[in-house]
Amino acid sequence: TLSFIAPERWHDDLFVDSFMAYLTYSQGFKAGGFEPKGDELVSFDPEEVTNYEVGVKVDGLDSRLRFNAAAYYMDYENIQVRVAEQGERISDLFLFLSNAGEATVQGAEFETTLVAGNWFLMGSYSYTKAEYQEFLTNVVIPLQGEQLVDRSDEDFALVPEHTYSLAVSYQWLSEWGMFSPRLSTYFRSELFTGIDFKAVEYDNSYIEEVQLWDFR
């Protein structure tokens, strides 16, 4: 990890209390193992990932403003995924951990907080683009036997492309005590939930985008 910390004079010139920029390169792995698939044990390989990330962290306006942002790129080998597979009989359905080959996950995210008198503003946003470059798997199709299926075009399960949240609150001190009304919203884009190779053919494998509002 390489980092840069702003000099003291930035406080007077740019109203910045603290500033740090960083660049990170890292590698990691997740161990392989065995999982039951019906009456047999199947193995899955270790997962390896190379991660690149760049980001900034800023505090300013006498600690009334905070802003953090980051962009990242993760390159996976033998990424582990949970899959569902049909057995030789219609009643057989197996759920187990397997490897999808190569995949990349990239994106950006930021969060900010601003205090203006009695007002508090908070916001965050995340963008994620997750893709398989290689996802070949053997599946058993009833009355047809075992076949090699390419699932590389599938969306990642349970990974929304966009999410964001916004919130505003106000602190009001009265003779009856402190009141703090708060209004917030949360958004999540469409979500794919399928884990078997046929899921992409059905609309109910997708959960529509969601926008939630909350007031308290």
Number of C-alpha atoms within 10 A of each C-alpha: 10 9 12 11 12 14 12 12 11 14 17 9 8 10 14 21 21 18 19 15 17 15 16 13 14 11 12 10 14 13 10 16 13 14 15 13 17 13 6 8 11 14 15 19 19 16 20 17 18 15 17 16 18 18 18 18 18 18 20 18 14 11 15 14 18 19 17 18 18 18 18 18 19 18 16 23 20 22 24 21 17 13 17 20 20 17 18 16 11 10 8 10 13 13 16 18 20 23 22 26 20 21 20 18 16 17 17 17 18 18 18 18 18 18 16 10 9 11 14 16 18 17 18 18 17 19 16 18 16 20 17 19 16 18 19 15 18 11 18 16 15 12 9 8 10 13 11 10 13 14 18 18 12 17 19 21 16 14 16 20 17 18 19 18 18 17 18 17 19 17 14 13 11 8 6 6 7 10 12 12 12 16 14 17 15 17 16 18 16 17 20 21 17 21 19 15 17 12 16 18 9 9 10 12 16 16 14 13 13 12 13 10 12 10 11 8
